[in-house]
Amino acid sequence: MKIQKSHELFEFSDELTFSKLKNELIHQNSFFDEIFKDSSIKFFLNLKEITNEDIPINDGDEIALLPPVTGG
Amino acid sequence: MIKITKEDFNLEEEFKKIHTKKNGAYSFFLGTVRQDINDDIDGIFLECYEELAYNQLNKIKEDSVKKWNLSDCTIIHRVGDLRISEKIVLVIAAAPHRSDCIEACEYIIDTLKANVALWKFNIKGREKKPVDQKKKDLDKYLNWEQVIS
């Protein structure tokens, strides 16, 4: 399943956490429900793996959703 | 030295760069593009989230140097289009004694395969198909996590 969008803009309140972002994205598109339920996908905030979903998200932060890696 | 590159590398040149009089042992791992018996491919394409991959490779190097008292290690990973038999990845672990660098080399490649932001695609004609992560690769990485912690 593909989201079929190159980009989309969302407005968030000032106090955003990864957990709130997740819920908002799932609300916007059920595609994200599959993504966040998939235990093989890892989430990174500014190049660090997210281990606490209450971590705050600030302007300019970069979140990456990474499928299982296959280098080597 | 850690490098992610589209360019090929030379084994002897890389050995010269890491070689010092204090090392008595070097362990090498070289990964190449395999012609799979069950999957007739023309080559592979390697995609990378470079900024994250450099961070992850630096952490792997840092952990292996500390755990096995390596004097140094080299990790070179190629990206982009690679044909059958081309070099993909080189690991060189250098240490005064062989047991340390052999184990460290295995740790580095096993961890790289399961925990560095690189993705492999099989290429056949115009078709580009993502390669699935193998369970055995993930299991090896998880075993190392217990050793390194």
Backbone of each chain as ProteinMPNN parsed JSONL, in Angstrom:
{"seq_chain_A": "MKIQKSHELFEFSDELTFSKLKNELIHQNSFFDEIFKDSSIKFFLNLKEITNEDIPINDGDEIALLPPVTGG", "coords_chain_A": {"N_chain_A": [[0.843, -1.202, 0.0], [0.513, 2.212, -0.832], [1.103, 5.654, -0.024], [0.907, 7.566, -1.909], [1.554, 10.308, -2.196], [3.664, 13.097, -2.482], [4.171, 15.007, -0.623], [2.685, 16.554, 2.299], [0.995, 19.042, 4.151], [0.578, 19.687, 7.6], [-1.012, 21.267, 10.371], [0.031, 21.824, 13.683], [-0.49, 21.907, 17.267], [1.303, 23.948, 19.685], [2.564, 22.38, 21.673], [3.764, 19.629, 20.855], [4.091, 16.108, 20.781], [5.789, 12.989, 19.99], [3.969, 10.95, 20.27], [1.5, 12.317, 20.097], [1.716, 13.24, 17.503], [1.738, 10.836, 16.072], [-0.901, 9.896, 16.58], [-2.344, 11.915, 15.329], [-1.547, 11.661, 12.653], [-2.479, 9.1, 12.068], [-5.176, 9.578, 12.308], [-5.525, 11.254, 10.127], [-4.894, 9.632, 7.944], [-5.402, 6.282, 7.216], [-3.366, 4.718, 6.399], [-1.159, 5.291, 7.971], [-1.785, 4.003, 10.307], [-1.242, 1.336, 9.797], [1.5, 1.568, 9.431], [2.451, 2.419, 11.982], [1.731, 0.278, 13.521], [3.344, -1.701, 12.654], [5.857, -3.619, 13.74], [8.364, -3.928, 12.706], [9.214, -1.576, 11.654], [11.265, 1.219, 12.263], [11.562, 4.244, 14.162], [12.918, 7.466, 13.912], [14.194, 10.412, 15.419], [15.678, 13.287, 14.524], [18.001, 11.78, 13.789], [18.242, 10.017, 15.914], [17.125, 7.028, 17.439], [13.726, 6.697, 18.318], [12.692, 6.105, 21.514], [11.059, 6.788, 23.526], [7.836, 7.686, 23.45], [6.759, 10.052, 24.295], [8.423, 12.057, 23.737], [9.257, 15.434, 23.0], [8.372, 17.223, 19.993], [9.834, 19.559, 17.928], [9.898, 22.7, 16.037], [11.41, 22.318, 12.881], [12.499, 19.853, 13.408], [13.476, 16.532, 12.37], [11.822, 13.684, 11.382], [12.143, 10.253, 10.853], [10.928, 7.361, 9.207], [11.748, 4.164, 9.174], [12.024, 1.289, 7.186], [12.864, -2.293, 7.618], [16.374, -2.775, 7.469], [18.784, -3.613, 4.863], [21.507, -3.778, 4.191], [25.025, -4.463, 3.47]], "CA_chain_A": [[0.0, 0.0, 0.0], [1.317, 3.434, -0.904], [0.37, 6.862, 0.356], [0.724, 8.265, -3.19], [1.701, 11.761, -2.043], [5.068, 13.446, -2.269], [4.224, 15.773, 0.619], [1.423, 17.079, 2.793], [1.229, 19.943, 5.287], [-0.354, 19.63, 8.729], [-0.759, 22.266, 11.426], [-0.041, 21.207, 15.011], [-0.417, 22.836, 18.406], [2.693, 24.219, 20.101], [3.152, 21.294, 22.469], [3.602, 18.382, 20.107], [4.982, 14.988, 21.117], [5.742, 11.956, 18.954], [2.716, 10.233, 20.485], [0.409, 13.133, 19.527], [1.921, 13.253, 16.048], [1.281, 9.523, 15.607], [-2.369, 9.862, 16.597], [-2.847, 12.847, 14.321], [-1.302, 11.088, 11.32], [-3.407, 7.964, 11.916], [-6.485, 10.196, 12.109], [-5.536, 11.827, 8.78], [-4.802, 8.623, 6.878], [-5.301, 4.952, 7.844], [-2.054, 4.171, 6.002], [-0.24, 5.437, 9.095], [-2.13, 3.001, 11.317], [-0.45, 0.153, 9.426], [2.913, 1.889, 9.659], [2.778, 2.468, 13.407], [1.512, -1.056, 14.112], [4.365, -2.604, 12.116], [6.969, -3.608, 14.701], [9.665, -3.959, 12.021], [9.573, -0.203, 11.265], [11.878, 2.0, 13.342], [11.305, 5.688, 14.058], [14.07, 8.269, 14.343], [14.033, 11.86, 15.534], [16.998, 13.923, 14.378], [19.007, 10.719, 13.677], [18.273, 9.147, 17.101], [15.935, 6.189, 17.481], [12.746, 7.123, 19.324], [12.395, 5.036, 22.476], [10.016, 7.31, 24.399], [6.883, 8.364, 22.55], [6.394, 11.371, 24.829], [9.496, 13.004, 23.382], [8.69, 16.592, 22.3], [8.754, 17.498, 18.596], [9.946, 21.015, 17.767], [10.04, 23.202, 14.663], [12.668, 21.976, 12.219], [12.916, 18.473, 13.696], [13.303, 15.588, 11.261], [11.402, 12.336, 11.816], [12.301, 9.278, 9.768], [10.268, 6.068, 9.397], [12.642, 3.309, 8.402], [11.747, -0.148, 7.081], [14.047, -3.107, 7.96], [17.519, -2.477, 6.611], [19.304, -4.803, 4.169], [22.825, -3.504, 3.619], [26.051, -5.49, 3.679]], "C_chain_A": [[0.875, 1.247, 0.0], [0.455, 4.648, -0.559], [0.087, 7.737, -0.871], [0.707, 9.79, -3.056], [3.175, 12.048, -1.837], [5.222, 14.255, -0.982], [2.82, 16.221, 1.024], [1.705, 17.949, 4.013], [0.143, 19.775, 6.341], [0.008, 20.741, 9.699], [-0.904, 21.564, 12.771], [-0.011, 22.281, 16.089], [1.045, 22.987, 18.818], [3.347, 23.035, 20.809], [2.904, 19.949, 21.793], [4.588, 17.337, 20.617], [4.879, 13.976, 19.983], [4.421, 11.187, 19.048], [1.536, 10.991, 19.87], [0.492, 13.158, 18.007], [1.405, 11.954, 15.423], [-0.242, 9.488, 15.487], [-2.971, 10.754, 15.511], [-2.697, 12.269, 12.909], [-2.247, 9.919, 11.044], [-4.818, 8.49, 11.617], [-6.628, 10.721, 10.66], [-5.595, 10.76, 7.692], [-4.548, 7.245, 7.513], [-3.999, 4.237, 7.459], [-1.088, 4.2, 7.19], [-0.541, 4.446, 10.225], [-1.317, 1.73, 11.064], [1.026, 0.368, 9.741], [3.267, 1.784, 11.143], [2.54, 1.13, 14.115], [2.595, -2.051, 13.681], [5.618, -2.543, 12.986], [8.344, -3.634, 14.016], [10.121, -2.552, 11.598], [10.12, 0.551, 12.466], [11.672, 3.493, 13.077], [12.48, 6.456, 14.643], [13.687, 9.74, 14.402], [15.424, 12.473, 15.52], [18.135, 12.902, 14.51], [19.128, 9.831, 14.916], [16.98, 8.353, 17.163], [15.018, 6.624, 18.622], [12.421, 5.933, 20.232], [11.288, 5.472, 23.445], [9.069, 8.159, 23.553], [6.442, 9.734, 23.057], [7.457, 12.426, 24.519], [8.898, 14.195, 22.615], [9.228, 16.74, 20.875], [8.737, 19.015, 18.426], [10.064, 21.401, 16.298], [11.394, 22.794, 14.087], [13.16, 20.569, 12.498], [12.653, 17.578, 12.484], [12.955, 14.213, 11.822], [11.527, 11.401, 10.622], [11.623, 7.97, 10.16], [11.023, 5.069, 8.536], [12.209, 1.843, 8.376], [12.996, -0.963, 7.429], [15.177, -2.918, 6.957], [18.1, -3.76, 6.009], [20.652, -4.523, 3.499], [23.773, -4.689, 3.801], [26.209, -6.393, 2.49]], "O_chain_A": [[1.855, 1.329, 0.74], [-0.757, 4.655, -0.778], [-0.845, 8.541, -0.873], [-0.067, 10.471, -3.729], [3.859, 11.332, -1.106], [6.263, 14.202, -0.328], [1.9, 16.262, 0.207], [2.571, 17.616, 4.822], [-1.046, 19.727, 6.028], [1.174, 21.111, 9.837], [-1.845, 20.798, 12.979], [0.431, 23.406, 15.859], [1.912, 22.245, 18.355], [4.517, 22.725, 20.583], [1.958, 19.233, 22.122], [5.76, 17.631, 20.853], [4.004, 14.079, 19.123], [3.832, 10.822, 18.031], [0.683, 10.399, 19.211], [-0.524, 13.105, 17.314], [0.731, 11.966, 14.392], [-0.797, 9.111, 14.455], [-3.961, 10.404, 14.868], [-3.603, 12.375, 12.082], [-2.751, 9.764, 9.932], [-5.547, 7.934, 10.796], [-7.699, 10.641, 10.06], [-6.245, 10.938, 6.662], [-3.586, 7.074, 8.262], [-3.589, 3.276, 8.112], [-0.307, 3.271, 7.394], [0.346, 4.097, 11.004], [-0.776, 1.129, 11.992], [1.709, -0.523, 10.245], [4.251, 1.145, 11.514], [3.091, 0.888, 15.188], [2.738, -3.117, 14.279], [6.347, -1.552, 12.975], [9.365, -3.392, 14.659], [11.279, -2.361, 11.226], [9.53, 0.535, 13.546], [11.615, 3.938, 11.93], [12.971, 6.14, 15.727], [12.955, 10.244, 13.551], [16.243, 12.205, 16.399], [19.101, 13.123, 15.24], [20.016, 8.981, 14.976], [15.889, 8.893, 16.974], [15.468, 6.883, 19.738], [11.939, 4.897, 19.774], [10.66, 4.64, 24.099], [9.447, 9.201, 23.018], [5.815, 10.493, 22.318], [7.377, 13.557, 24.997], [8.118, 13.996, 21.684], [10.385, 16.425, 20.594], [7.745, 19.672, 18.741], [10.298, 20.558, 15.433], [12.416, 22.922, 14.761], [14.136, 20.127, 11.893], [11.747, 17.824, 11.688], [13.695, 13.651, 12.63], [11.076, 11.716, 9.52], [11.73, 7.524, 11.302], [10.947, 5.119, 7.308], [12.045, 1.226, 9.428], [14.083, -0.395, 7.527], [14.954, -2.905, 5.747], [17.935, -4.848, 6.561], [20.905, -4.973, 2.382], [23.367, -5.77, 4.229], [27.035, -7.306, 2.515]]}, "seq_chain_B": "MIKITKEDFNLEEEFKKIHTKKNGAYSFFLGTVRQDINDDIDGIFLECYEELAYNQLNKIKEDSVKKWNLSDCTIIHRVGDLRISEKIVLVIAAAPHRSDCIEACEYIIDTLKANVALWKFNIKGREKKPVDQKKKDLDKYLNWEQVIS", "coords_chain_B": {"N_chain_B": [[38.671, 4.343, 9.452], [35.747, 5.444, 7.946], [33.508, 5.065, 5.334], [31.05, 5.912, 2.954], [30.216, 5.287, -0.273], [29.987, 5.757, -3.875], [31.994, 4.887, -5.364], [34.421, 2.39, -6.419], [36.725, 0.372, -4.456], [40.146, -0.311, -3.455], [41.675, -3.203, -2.319], [44.349, -3.622, -1.383], [45.267, -1.01, -1.158], [43.58, -0.053, 0.858], [44.376, -1.671, 2.943], [46.996, -0.78, 3.308], [46.488, 1.737, 4.341], [45.505, 1.263, 6.9], [47.4, -0.237, 8.115], [49.854, -0.679, 10.642], [52.937, -0.783, 12.565], [52.39, -1.722, 15.1], [50.291, -3.464, 14.964], [49.482, -6.915, 14.918], [47.717, -8.418, 13.666], [45.119, -8.693, 11.247], [41.781, -8.637, 10.315], [39.696, -9.402, 7.643], [36.671, -8.615, 5.921], [34.941, -9.067, 2.99], [32.263, -8.168, 1.065], [30.41, -9.13, -1.789], [28.499, -8.696, -4.858], [26.215, -11.185, -5.376], [25.472, -13.823, -7.686], [22.533, -15.075, -7.461], [21.319, -18.386, -7.202], [18.605, -18.981, -7.252], [17.444, -16.649, -8.069], [17.624, -14.86, -10.742], [19.426, -12.217, -11.337], [20.392, -8.934, -12.619], [21.921, -7.224, -11.233], [22.415, -5.13, -8.328], [20.787, -2.453, -6.495], [21.785, -0.046, -4.206], [20.475, 1.789, -1.604], [20.699, 4.606, 0.583], [20.366, 6.2, 3.755], [22.175, 8.575, 4.321], [23.255, 10.345, 6.334], [22.287, 9.295, 8.748], [23.286, 6.685, 8.512], [26.083, 7.078, 8.618], [26.3, 7.938, 11.283], [25.458, 5.596, 12.587], [27.381, 3.745, 11.724], [29.683, 4.868, 12.802], [29.137, 4.514, 15.506], [29.15, 1.713, 15.662], [31.812, 1.24, 15.065], [33.062, 2.561, 17.213], [32.074, 1.031, 19.407], [33.153, -1.507, 18.797], [35.91, -1.075, 18.795], [36.308, -0.447, 21.459], [35.338, -2.768, 22.812], [36.915, -4.924, 21.777], [39.475, -4.051, 21.918], [40.596, -2.917, 19.582], [43.047, -1.536, 17.382], [42.373, -0.027, 15.268], [39.767, 0.411, 12.791], [38.353, -0.247, 9.555], [35.608, 0.665, 7.609], [33.946, 0.361, 4.691], [31.306, 1.137, 2.598], [29.521, 0.593, -0.321], [27.24, 2.409, -2.478], [24.373, 2.846, -4.658], [24.171, 1.774, -8.128], [25.179, -1.543, -8.659], [26.875, -4.117, -10.299], [26.779, -7.737, -10.936], [29.17, -9.528, -9.051], [30.595, -7.254, -8.321], [32.265, -5.284, -5.767], [30.779, -4.758, -2.591], [30.926, -4.199, 0.209], [33.449, -3.493, 2.633], [35.196, -4.602, 5.438], [37.714, -4.016, 7.734], [39.391, -5.112, 10.496], [41.752, -4.2, 12.877], [44.274, -5.291, 15.095], [46.473, -6.016, 17.911], [46.425, -8.782, 18.366], [45.115, -11.884, 16.938], [42.619, -13.105, 17.706], [40.976, -11.127, 18.753], [40.555, -9.345, 16.578], [39.316, -10.987, 14.687], [36.87, -11.708, 15.857], [35.776, -9.169, 16.238], [35.498, -8.259, 13.611], [33.491, -9.921, 12.661], [31.412, -9.113, 14.323], [31.109, -6.464, 13.445], [30.264, -6.679, 10.706], [27.932, -8.204, 10.997], [26.349, -6.517, 12.555], [26.186, -4.262, 10.985], [24.689, -5.274, 8.834], [22.147, -5.532, 9.92], [21.499, -3.192, 11.218], [22.071, -0.701, 10.049], [21.34, 2.171, 8.122], [20.735, 1.232, 5.281], [19.542, 0.056, 2.18], [18.792, -2.675, 0.106], [18.171, -3.418, -3.311], [17.047, -5.736, -5.726], [17.981, -5.893, -9.11], [16.554, -6.434, -12.214], [16.517, -6.294, -15.54], [14.314, -3.724, -16.193], [13.139, -3.856, -13.826], [12.928, -3.254, -10.33], [13.404, -4.536, -7.294], [12.681, -4.602, -3.837], [14.887, -6.038, -1.404], [14.201, -8.443, 1.046], [14.66, -8.302, 4.603], [16.622, -10.769, 6.206], [15.713, -13.289, 8.547], [17.684, -14.686, 9.896], [19.823, -12.918, 9.799], [18.915, -10.844, 11.408], [18.672, -12.22, 13.828], [21.361, -12.864, 14.369], [22.42, -10.315, 14.81], [20.941, -9.584, 17.077], [21.943, -11.389, 18.926], [24.558, -10.451, 19.183], [24.054, -8.033, 20.419], [23.693, -8.681, 23.074], [26.249, -9.471, 23.757], [27.764, -7.172, 23.449], [26.666, -5.337, 25.223]], "CA_chain_B": [[38.079, 5.14, 8.406], [34.399, 5.029, 7.569], [33.177, 5.739, 4.072], [29.93, 5.455, 2.128], [30.667, 5.824, -1.557], [29.597, 5.084, -5.123], [33.239, 4.46, -6.023], [35.046, 1.123, -6.058], [37.9, 0.542, -3.59], [41.24, -1.244, -3.716], [41.954, -3.89, -1.047], [45.73, -3.386, -0.953], [45.349, 0.396, -0.737], [42.897, 0.097, 2.144], [45.232, -2.326, 3.933], [48.133, 0.126, 3.57], [46.016, 2.873, 5.147], [45.244, 0.867, 8.296], [48.554, -1.016, 8.597], [50.896, -0.053, 11.468], [53.853, -1.776, 13.142], [51.857, -2.222, 16.369], [49.288, -4.513, 14.721], [49.984, -8.22, 14.491], [46.619, -9.172, 13.051], [44.075, -7.95, 10.525], [40.718, -9.514, 9.84], [39.014, -8.76, 6.51], [35.447, -9.156, 5.342], [34.572, -8.409, 1.733], [30.984, -8.627, 0.52], [30.267, -8.834, -3.221], [27.164, -8.974, -5.406], [26.157, -12.617, -5.702], [24.484, -14.315, -8.654], [21.742, -16.045, -6.705], [20.854, -19.517, -8.027], [17.139, -18.946, -7.374], [16.959, -15.332, -8.476], [18.539, -14.442, -11.796], [19.397, -10.753, -11.36], [21.468, -8.257, -13.362], [22.751, -6.521, -10.253], [21.634, -4.59, -7.212], [20.871, -1.019, -6.228], [21.843, 0.202, -2.762], [20.012, 3.112, -1.201], [21.243, 4.891, 1.906], [20.06, 7.441, 4.489], [23.613, 8.711, 4.59], [23.557, 11.013, 7.606], [22.03, 8.322, 9.821], [24.187, 5.544, 8.33], [27.393, 7.456, 9.163], [26.175, 7.903, 12.75], [25.371, 4.2, 13.033], [28.682, 3.102, 11.49], [30.628, 5.398, 13.801], [28.824, 3.867, 16.792], [29.626, 0.326, 15.546], [33.277, 1.303, 15.172], [33.377, 2.937, 18.601], [31.794, -0.128, 20.278], [34.065, -2.632, 18.522], [37.255, -0.682, 19.245], [36.292, -0.523, 22.923], [35.11, -4.146, 23.272], [37.967, -5.872, 21.387], [40.777, -3.357, 21.945], [41.143, -2.747, 18.227], [43.826, -0.31, 17.199], [41.636, 0.755, 14.274], [38.977, -0.411, 11.862], [37.9, 0.377, 8.309], [34.326, 0.188, 7.076], [33.576, 1.053, 3.445], [30.093, 0.561, 2.014], [29.166, 1.256, -1.575], [25.817, 2.663, -2.736], [24.075, 3.041, -6.079], [24.061, 0.587, -8.977], [26.323, -2.464, -8.64], [26.665, -5.305, -11.135], [27.193, -9.023, -10.354], [30.598, -9.683, -8.687], [31.233, -6.023, -7.823], [32.431, -5.181, -4.319], [29.741, -3.98, -1.887], [31.312, -3.727, 1.542], [34.739, -3.953, 3.167], [35.489, -4.372, 6.861], [39.038, -4.459, 8.194], [39.626, -4.877, 11.926], [43.19, -4.316, 13.149], [44.552, -5.425, 16.53], [47.74, -6.709, 18.156], [46.25, -10.24, 18.341], [44.117, -12.29, 15.946], [41.272, -13.466, 18.18], [40.2, -9.896, 18.911], [40.097, -8.744, 15.314], [38.395, -11.905, 13.982], [35.544, -11.572, 16.469], [35.306, -7.8, 15.988], [35.113, -8.177, 12.201], [32.193, -10.583, 12.555], [30.451, -8.22, 14.979], [30.885, -5.272, 12.611], [29.445, -6.967, 9.522], [26.597, -8.656, 11.435], [25.593, -5.357, 13.042], [25.938, -3.42, 9.795], [23.627, -5.858, 8.008], [20.829, -5.464, 10.553], [21.218, -1.957, 11.949], [22.576, 0.526, 9.418], [20.307, 2.637, 7.187], [21.032, 0.89, 3.889], [18.51, -0.835, 1.639], [19.218, -3.333, -1.13], [17.122, -3.772, -4.287], [17.509, -6.565, -6.836], [17.683, -5.298, -10.414], [16.482, -7.337, -13.37], [15.957, -5.457, -16.601], [13.847, -2.437, -15.655], [12.469, -4.134, -12.545], [13.722, -2.972, -9.13], [12.609, -5.189, -6.247], [13.384, -4.541, -2.548], [15.319, -7.297, -0.786], [13.674, -8.556, 2.416], [15.635, -8.614, 5.658], [16.575, -12.191, 6.566], [15.565, -13.493, 9.998], [18.976, -15.127, 10.459], [20.648, -11.712, 9.962], [18.405, -10.131, 12.581], [19.013, -13.032, 15.01], [22.799, -12.701, 14.641], [22.574, -8.974, 15.386], [20.381, -9.577, 18.438], [22.91, -12.124, 19.777], [25.686, -9.547, 19.455], [23.619, -6.974, 21.337], [23.937, -9.163, 24.443], [27.708, -9.527, 23.958], [28.341, -5.827, 23.481], [26.103, -4.505, 26.313]], "C_chain_B": [[36.701, 4.559, 8.035], [34.003, 5.796, 6.319], [31.975, 5.087, 3.401], [30.144, 6.105, 0.766], [30.076, 5.058, -2.75], [30.815, 4.44, -5.786], [33.711, 3.088, -5.542], [36.248, 1.404, -5.145], [38.905, -0.564, -3.874], [41.685, -1.875, -2.385], [43.347, -3.578, -0.517], [45.903, -1.949, -0.446], [44.712, 0.597, 0.637], [43.709, -0.56, 3.262], [46.4, -1.416, 4.307], [47.72, 1.267, 4.499], [45.877, 2.504, 6.621], [46.467, 0.186, 8.943], [49.508, -0.163, 9.444], [51.761, -1.157, 12.072], [53.309, -2.405, 14.421], [50.85, -3.358, 16.181], [49.961, -5.813, 14.313], [48.923, -8.989, 13.749], [45.615, -8.231, 12.387], [43.027, -8.959, 10.084], [39.923, -8.745, 8.787], [37.669, -9.424, 6.25], [35.164, -8.356, 4.081], [33.266, -9.01, 1.236], [30.872, -8.206, -0.934], [28.849, -9.175, -3.692], [27.135, -10.404, -5.94], [25.117, -12.897, -6.797], [23.707, -15.425, -7.963], [21.207, -17.128, -7.636], [19.345, -19.417, -8.28], [16.603, -17.632, -7.936], [17.951, -14.713, -9.459], [18.481, -12.916, -11.954], [20.55, -10.189, -12.201], [22.445, -7.574, -12.402], [21.884, -6.057, -9.108], [21.73, -3.067, -7.207], [20.855, -0.853, -4.723], [21.49, 1.644, -2.456], [20.443, 3.351, 0.247], [20.664, 6.188, 2.47], [21.399, 7.826, 5.112], [23.954, 9.302, 5.96], [23.385, 10.042, 8.778], [23.019, 7.158, 9.729], [25.589, 5.859, 8.865], [27.377, 7.429, 10.69], [26.217, 6.469, 13.259], [26.7, 3.473, 12.85], [29.727, 3.592, 12.489], [30.413, 4.753, 15.167], [29.324, 2.412, 16.786], [31.144, 0.29, 15.714], [33.694, 1.572, 16.622], [33.195, 1.731, 19.542], [32.797, -1.252, 20.054], [35.49, -2.319, 18.963], [37.358, -0.857, 20.764], [36.222, -1.98, 23.404], [36.301, -5.061, 22.985], [39.35, -5.222, 21.329], [41.412, -3.245, 20.559], [42.015, -1.492, 18.197], [43.127, 0.594, 16.174], [40.686, -0.175, 13.519], [38.51, 0.426, 10.675], [36.535, -0.206, 7.949], [34.017, 1.033, 5.834], [32.335, 0.368, 2.886], [29.742, 1.326, 0.747], [27.646, 1.417, -1.703], [25.631, 2.856, -4.243], [23.983, 1.719, -6.82], [25.325, -0.255, -8.925], [25.965, -3.707, -9.448], [27.128, -6.559, -10.394], [28.725, -9.038, -10.187], [31.279, -8.401, -8.207], [31.305, -6.037, -6.295], [31.311, -4.311, -3.73], [30.309, -3.356, -0.616], [32.656, -4.325, 1.954], [34.813, -3.599, 4.648], [36.905, -4.849, 7.109], [39.152, -4.102, 9.677], [41.104, -5.13, 12.189], [43.424, -4.347, 14.658], [45.924, -6.083, 16.716], [47.602, -8.226, 18.0], [45.034, -10.665, 17.513], [42.715, -12.53, 16.502], [40.386, -12.232, 18.31], [39.675, -9.391, 17.57], [39.171, -9.667, 14.536], [36.974, -11.739, 14.528], [34.944, -10.19, 16.168], [34.797, -7.657, 14.551], [33.724, -8.791, 11.993], [31.1, -9.711, 13.183], [30.096, -7.045, 14.053], [29.98, -5.594, 11.421], [28.035, -7.426, 9.916], [25.736, -7.476, 11.874], [25.239, -4.429, 11.885], [24.736, -3.951, 8.993], [22.228, -5.655, 8.589], [20.497, -4.107, 11.158], [21.879, -0.707, 11.361], [21.639, 0.874, 8.255], [20.71, 2.482, 5.721], [19.97, -0.107, 3.416], [18.934, -1.334, 0.258], [17.998, -3.633, -2.013], [17.754, -4.663, -5.346], [17.064, -5.927, -8.147], [17.661, -6.399, -11.478], [15.778, -6.578, -14.49], [15.585, -4.107, -16.025], [13.19, -2.604, -14.285], [13.421, -3.924, -11.371], [12.919, -3.454, -7.925], [13.336, -5.134, -4.911], [13.719, -5.921, -2.004], [14.796, -7.315, 0.649], [14.803, -8.834, 3.404], [15.478, -10.086, 6.057], [16.518, -12.326, 8.088], [16.907, -13.877, 10.623], [19.92, -13.929, 10.672], [20.227, -10.929, 11.207], [18.778, -10.883, 13.861], [20.484, -12.878, 15.383], [23.056, -11.368, 15.322], [22.086, -8.951, 16.83], [21.295, -10.333, 19.407], [24.088, -11.232, 20.147], [25.313, -8.456, 20.452], [23.882, -7.374, 22.785], [25.433, -9.172, 24.752], [28.264, -8.127, 24.206], [27.849, -5.001, 24.681], [26.777, -4.796, 27.661]], "O_chain_B": [[36.539, 3.354, 7.845], [34.144, 7.017, 6.251], [31.895, 3.863, 3.295], [30.242, 7.328, 0.664], [29.719, 3.884, -2.645], [30.686, 3.571, -6.648], [33.438, 2.681, -4.413], [36.728, 2.535, -5.073], [38.574, -1.602, -4.448], [42.028, -1.163, -1.441], [43.51, -3.299, 0.671], [46.584, -1.702, 0.549], [45.241, 1.327, 1.474], [43.731, -0.068, 4.39], [46.749, -1.296, 5.481], [48.503, 1.709, 5.34], [46.106, 3.34, 7.495], [46.543, 0.057, 10.165], [49.919, 0.923, 9.034], [51.367, -2.323, 12.09], [53.721, -3.504, 14.791], [50.582, -4.121, 17.11], [50.875, -5.831, 13.488], [49.179, -10.086, 13.252], [45.31, -7.146, 12.884], [43.358, -10.014, 9.542], [39.53, -7.598, 8.999], [37.54, -10.645, 6.345], [35.149, -7.125, 4.101], [33.175, -10.217, 1.012], [31.194, -7.07, -1.285], [28.101, -9.86, -2.994], [27.909, -10.781, -6.821], [24.042, -12.298, -6.828], [24.162, -16.566, -7.888], [20.704, -16.833, -8.721], [18.866, -19.724, -9.372], [15.415, -17.532, -8.244], [18.964, -14.13, -9.072], [17.593, -12.391, -12.625], [21.543, -10.87, -12.458], [23.62, -7.376, -12.712], [20.76, -6.525, -8.933], [22.619, -2.475, -7.821], [20.02, -1.44, -4.036], [22.103, 2.584, -2.963], [20.539, 2.412, 1.038], [20.493, 7.162, 1.738], [21.715, 7.466, 6.246], [24.84, 8.805, 6.654], [24.224, 9.977, 9.677], [23.531, 6.696, 10.749], [26.215, 5.007, 9.495], [28.324, 6.955, 11.317], [26.911, 6.159, 14.227], [27.105, 2.684, 13.703], [30.555, 2.814, 12.961], [31.368, 4.478, 15.895], [29.858, 1.937, 17.788], [31.688, -0.569, 16.408], [34.564, 0.896, 17.172], [34.061, 1.451, 20.371], [33.245, -1.883, 21.012], [36.198, -3.2, 19.451], [38.362, -1.347, 21.28], [36.966, -2.374, 24.302], [36.67, -5.879, 23.828], [40.282, -5.784, 20.755], [42.614, -3.453, 20.394], [41.748, -0.516, 18.898], [43.27, 1.816, 16.209], [40.798, -1.398, 13.605], [38.301, 1.634, 10.782], [36.338, -1.42, 7.983], [33.851, 2.25, 5.916], [32.32, -0.851, 2.721], [29.676, 2.555, 0.748], [26.875, 0.661, -1.112], [26.595, 3.008, -4.993], [23.748, 0.672, -6.217], [26.424, 0.262, -9.124], [24.884, -4.274, -9.292], [27.785, -6.468, -9.358], [29.464, -8.614, -11.076], [32.415, -8.447, -7.737], [30.518, -6.705, -5.625], [30.947, -3.276, -4.288], [30.192, -2.151, -0.392], [32.96, -5.483, 1.67], [34.536, -2.471, 5.056], [37.26, -5.966, 6.735], [39.025, -2.939, 10.058], [41.647, -6.153, 11.773], [42.858, -3.548, 15.404], [46.471, -6.646, 15.769], [48.539, -8.891, 17.558], [44.058, -9.924, 17.394], [41.727, -12.197, 15.847], [39.192, -12.283, 18.015], [38.499, -9.051, 17.441], [38.316, -9.185, 13.792], [36.008, -11.643, 13.77], [33.753, -10.069, 15.88], [33.78, -7.005, 14.311], [32.897, -8.258, 11.253], [30.003, -9.589, 12.639], [28.927, -6.688, 13.906], [29.028, -4.859, 11.155], [27.06, -7.078, 9.25], [24.537, -7.438, 11.598], [24.137, -3.886, 11.819], [23.888, -3.184, 8.538], [21.243, -5.611, 7.851], [19.36, -3.873, 11.57], [22.207, 0.23, 12.089], [21.203, -0.001, 7.507], [20.984, 3.459, 5.022], [19.559, -0.996, 4.162], [19.358, -0.574, -0.613], [16.944, -4.045, -1.528], [18.859, -4.39, -5.815], [15.925, -5.479, -8.281], [18.604, -7.177, -11.621], [14.592, -6.263, -14.392], [16.422, -3.42, -15.44], [12.747, -1.636, -13.668], [14.572, -4.357, -11.407], [11.894, -2.87, -7.573], [14.487, -5.564, -4.827], [12.93, -6.857, -2.13], [14.929, -6.333, 1.379], [15.776, -9.514, 3.078], [14.365, -10.584, 6.223], [17.178, -11.587, 8.819], [17.229, -13.452, 11.732], [20.719, -13.925, 11.609], [21.063, -10.423, 11.955], [19.155, -10.268, 14.859], [20.823, -12.775, 16.562], [23.812, -11.291, 16.291], [22.733, -8.371, 17.702], [21.408, -9.958, 20.574], [24.56, -11.253, 21.284], [26.151, -8.008, 21.235], [24.241, -6.542, 23.618], [25.835, -8.908, 25.885], [29.123, -7.93, 25.065], [28.532, -4.072, 25.112], [26.425, -4.188, 28.671]]}, "name": "protein", "num_of_chains": 2, "seq": "MKIQKSHELFEFSDELTFSKLKNELIHQNSFFDEIFKDSSIKFFLNLKEITNEDIPINDGDEIALLPPVTGGMIKITKEDFNLEEEFKKIHTKKNGAYSFFLGTVRQDINDDIDGIFLECYEELAYNQLNKIKEDSVKKWNLSDCTIIHRVGDLRISEKIVLVIAAAPHRSDCIEACEYIIDTLKANVALWKFNIKGREKKPVDQKKKDLDKYLNWEQVIS"}
